[in-house]
Amino acid sequence: MFGKILVPIDVGSETADVNSFEAAARLAKDYDAELHVIAVVPPFGLTMIESFLPQDAHQKVDERTQKALSDFVG
């Protein structure tokens, strides 16, 4: 029935939807499907605002998001 399942997770929220993730994980197991988990990093906004941020700000946010997502899934 399912070959691939995608679960969006808001890692910035203290109430990330654990129930949705667990339900998707059960479905993936039951149907021998691939489980993909995604977290979206919103854009920083205007170029003018980005000019006030450190040059590696996007990279640091991406790294923190990846770690938070890995911790959540683990």
Secondary structure per residue as TSV (DSSP state, phi and psi in degrees):
chain	resnum	aa	ss	phi	psi
A	1	M	-	360.0	-48.2
A	2	F	-	-116.6	132.8
A	3	G	S	-102.9	-34.1
A	4	K	E	-142.5	139.5
A	5	I	E	-127.0	130.0
A	6	L	E	-112.0	127.8
A	7	V	E	-121.0	116.3
A	8	P	E	-82.5	135.7
A	9	I	-	-126.1	133.0
A	10	D	-	-94.1	92.3
A	11	V	T	-70.8	-15.8
A	12	G	T	-80.3	-10.1
A	13	S	S	-95.5	139.9
A	14	E	T	-74.2	-13.6
A	15	T	T	-115.3	47.1
A	16	A	-	-53.5	140.6
A	17	D	-	-73.7	85.8
A	18	V	H	-63.4	-38.2
A	19	N	H	-61.5	-42.5
A	20	S	H	-64.1	-42.0
A	21	F	H	-64.0	-45.7
A	22	E	H	-63.8	-39.3
A	23	A	H	-64.3	-42.6
A	24	A	H	-65.6	-38.6
A	25	A	H	-64.7	-40.1
A	26	R	H	-63.6	-44.1
A	27	L	H	-61.4	-43.1
A	28	A	H	-60.8	-41.4
A	29	K	H	-67.8	-46.7
A	30	D	H	-61.9	-35.8
A	31	Y	T	-105.7	9.7
A	32	D	T	50.6	47.0
A	33	A	-	-103.3	159.3
A	34	E	E	-78.6	135.1
A	35	L	E	-108.5	121.8
A	36	H	E	-115.1	132.9
A	37	V	E	-117.3	135.2
A	38	I	E	-131.2	143.5
A	39	A	-	-129.0	134.4
A	40	V	-	-104.0	129.5
A	41	V	-	-95.5	117.2
A	42	P	-	-67.6	154.7
A	43	P	-	-65.9	154.0
A	44	F	-	-76.8	-14.1
A	45	G	-	108.9	-146.2
A	46	L	-	-65.3	149.4
A	47	T	H	-57.9	-34.0
A	48	M	H	-61.3	-41.6
A	49	I	H	-68.5	-41.9
A	50	E	H	-60.4	-27.6
A	51	S	T	-66.2	-19.0
A	52	F	T	-90.0	-10.3
A	53	L	S	-91.4	155.4
A	54	P	-	-60.1	153.3
A	55	Q	T	-61.2	-30.4
A	56	D	T	-98.7	19.1
A	57	A	H	-59.6	-45.7
A	58	H	H	-61.8	-43.2
A	59	Q	H	-62.0	-43.5
A	60	K	H	-64.6	-40.8
A	61	V	H	-65.2	-42.6
A	62	D	H	-60.5	-43.7
A	63	E	H	-64.8	-43.6
A	64	R	H	-64.9	-38.7
A	65	T	H	-65.7	-43.2
A	66	Q	H	-61.0	-42.8
A	67	K	H	-65.2	-44.8
A	68	A	H	-62.1	-39.5
A	69	L	H	-66.6	-43.4
A	70	S	H	-62.4	-42.0
A	71	D	H	-63.9	-40.9
A	72	F	H	-64.0	-46.9
A	73	V	H	-67.4	-38.1
A	74	G	-	-65.6	360.0
